[in-house]
Amino acid sequence: MSLPAWAQVTAARRQHVERVVGLLSEWAGAMGVAAQERERWIRAGWLHDALRDAPLGDLMAHGPAAADRAAQDGERDRGVLDAVRYHTIGYAGWDQVGRMLYLADFLEPGRDFDPDGRRELAARVPLERDAVLREVARRRVDWVLRSGWPLIPDTVAFWNALASR
């Protein structure tokens, strides 16, 4: 699998997507994930930023737009579509593919912030996925708050679902 034909990405974005897919594949192997589930993770990885560089007018629109386009293109797996749709904000209704994509998108090694901390978190995912997921969500919520932006209801619900476990 690779980026869909309808993808609109820069070379740098393609590299990001490839690193996300690589991390998902690495984790699937380390966690002994069944081939069918691994395939779901990989599909979501290829789709998540497929329209990130499209002229949508809203940076947050790329996930929903990619999910809608993937559905039009034949993707029927609700978990994959939800993973792509909500990958930047979190979603309390996610199954495993959504949670793994959220982690991989944040922890992929090409990002330039806190490389040592993110590398450490990425290494812990196969054995401590839920703890790392809470930490990544906490960091993302904290960043939104420090930026002065409002927390959207889906993000709040996602955090509350994680915090109540």
C-alpha positions as CSV (number, residue, x, y, z in Angstrom):
1,M,0.0,0.0,0.0
2,S,1.0,3.6,-0.5
3,L,-0.5,7.1,-0.6
4,P,-3.8,7.0,-2.6
5,A,-3.7,8.5,-6.2
6,W,-5.9,11.4,-4.9
7,A,-3.4,12.5,-2.2
8,Q,-2.1,16.0,-2.2
9,V,1.1,16.1,-0.2
10,T,4.5,17.8,-0.4
11,A,7.7,15.7,-0.4
12,A,8.2,16.6,3.3
13,R,4.7,15.4,4.1
14,R,5.2,12.2,2.2
15,Q,8.3,11.5,4.3
16,H,6.3,12.1,7.5
17,V,3.6,9.7,6.3
18,E,6.3,7.1,5.5
19,R,7.7,7.5,9.0
20,V,4.3,7.1,10.6
21,V,3.7,3.9,8.5
22,G,7.2,2.6,9.5
23,L,6.5,3.2,13.2
24,L,3.1,1.5,13.0
25,S,4.7,-1.5,11.2
26,E,7.5,-1.7,13.8
27,W,5.0,-1.6,16.7
28,A,2.8,-4.2,15.1
29,G,5.7,-6.5,14.8
30,A,6.9,-5.9,18.3
31,M,3.4,-6.4,19.7
32,G,2.7,-9.6,17.7
33,V,-0.4,-8.0,16.0
34,A,-2.3,-10.2,13.7
35,A,-1.8,-9.5,9.9
36,Q,-5.3,-8.2,9.4
37,E,-5.0,-5.7,12.3
38,R,-1.5,-4.6,11.1
39,E,-3.0,-4.0,7.7
40,R,-5.6,-1.7,9.2
41,W,-2.9,0.3,11.0
42,I,-0.9,0.6,7.8
43,R,-4.0,1.8,5.7
44,A,-4.8,4.4,8.3
45,G,-1.1,5.6,8.3
46,W,-1.1,6.0,4.5
47,L,-4.4,7.9,4.6
48,H,-4.2,10.1,7.6
49,D,-2.4,13.1,6.0
50,A,-3.3,12.3,2.3
51,L,-5.0,15.7,2.0
52,R,-2.9,17.6,4.5
53,D,-1.5,19.9,1.7
54,A,-4.7,20.3,-0.2
55,P,-6.2,23.8,-0.3
56,L,-9.0,23.1,2.2
57,G,-9.0,26.5,4.0
58,D,-8.8,24.9,7.5
59,L,-5.8,22.9,8.7
60,M,-8.1,20.8,10.8
61,A,-10.1,19.8,7.8
62,H,-7.6,17.4,6.3
63,G,-8.5,14.4,8.5
64,P,-12.2,14.5,7.9
65,A,-11.6,15.3,4.2
66,A,-9.3,12.3,3.8
67,A,-11.7,10.0,5.6
68,D,-14.5,11.1,3.4
69,R,-12.4,10.7,0.2
70,A,-11.2,7.3,1.4
71,A,-14.8,6.2,1.9
72,Q,-15.7,7.4,-1.6
73,D,-12.7,5.4,-2.8
74,G,-14.1,2.2,-1.2
75,E,-12.7,2.1,2.4
76,R,-15.4,0.5,4.5
77,D,-13.6,-0.1,7.8
78,R,-15.2,2.3,10.3
79,G,-12.2,2.1,12.6
80,V,-9.8,3.1,9.8
81,L,-12.1,6.0,8.8
82,D,-12.5,7.2,12.4
83,A,-8.7,7.0,12.9
84,V,-8.1,9.2,9.9
85,R,-11.0,11.6,10.6
86,Y,-9.9,12.3,14.2
87,H,-6.1,11.7,14.2
88,T,-5.3,15.3,15.2
89,I,-7.8,15.7,17.9
90,G,-8.5,12.4,19.5
91,Y,-11.8,10.4,19.7
92,A,-13.2,8.5,22.6
93,G,-14.8,5.9,20.3
94,W,-11.6,4.7,18.7
95,D,-10.6,1.1,18.4
96,Q,-7.0,0.0,18.3
97,V,-6.2,1.6,14.9
98,G,-7.2,5.1,16.0
99,R,-5.2,4.9,19.1
100,M,-2.1,3.6,17.3
101,L,-2.3,6.2,14.6
102,Y,-2.7,9.0,17.2
103,L,0.5,7.7,18.8
104,A,2.5,7.2,15.6
105,D,1.6,10.6,14.2
106,F,2.8,12.3,17.4
107,L,5.9,10.1,18.0
108,E,7.3,9.6,14.5
109,P,11.0,10.4,14.6
110,G,11.1,13.1,12.1
111,R,9.4,15.7,14.2
112,D,11.8,18.3,15.6
113,F,10.4,18.9,19.1
114,D,11.6,16.9,22.1
115,P,13.3,14.2,20.1
116,D,14.7,12.3,23.1
117,G,11.4,12.4,25.0
118,R,9.4,11.2,22.1
119,R,11.9,8.5,21.2
120,E,11.6,7.2,24.8
121,L,7.8,7.2,24.6
122,A,7.9,5.5,21.2
123,A,10.1,2.7,22.6
124,R,7.6,2.1,25.4
125,V,4.6,1.7,23.2
126,P,4.8,-2.1,22.6
127,L,4.7,-2.8,26.3
128,E,3.0,0.2,27.8
129,R,0.7,1.4,25.1
130,D,-2.1,2.8,27.3
131,A,0.3,4.7,29.6
132,V,2.0,6.2,26.6
133,L,-1.3,7.1,25.0
134,R,-2.4,9.0,28.2
135,E,1.0,10.8,28.2
136,V,0.8,11.8,24.5
137,A,-2.8,13.0,24.9
138,R,-1.8,15.0,28.0
139,R,1.0,16.6,26.1
140,R,-1.3,17.5,23.2
141,V,-4.0,18.9,25.5
142,D,-1.4,20.9,27.3
143,W,-0.1,22.3,24.1
144,V,-3.6,23.4,23.0
145,L,-4.1,25.1,26.4
146,R,-0.8,26.8,26.3
147,S,-1.6,28.1,22.8
148,G,-4.7,29.7,24.1
149,W,-7.0,27.7,21.8
150,P,-10.3,26.1,23.0
151,L,-10.4,22.4,23.6
152,I,-13.0,20.9,21.2
153,P,-15.6,18.5,22.6
154,D,-14.1,15.4,20.9
155,T,-10.7,16.1,22.5
156,V,-12.3,16.6,25.9
157,A,-14.3,13.4,25.6
158,F,-11.1,11.5,24.5
159,W,-9.1,12.8,27.4
160,N,-11.9,12.0,29.8
161,A,-12.2,8.4,28.5
162,L,-8.4,8.0,29.0
163,A,-8.4,9.6,32.4
164,S,-11.2,7.5,33.7
165,R,-9.4,4.2,33.1
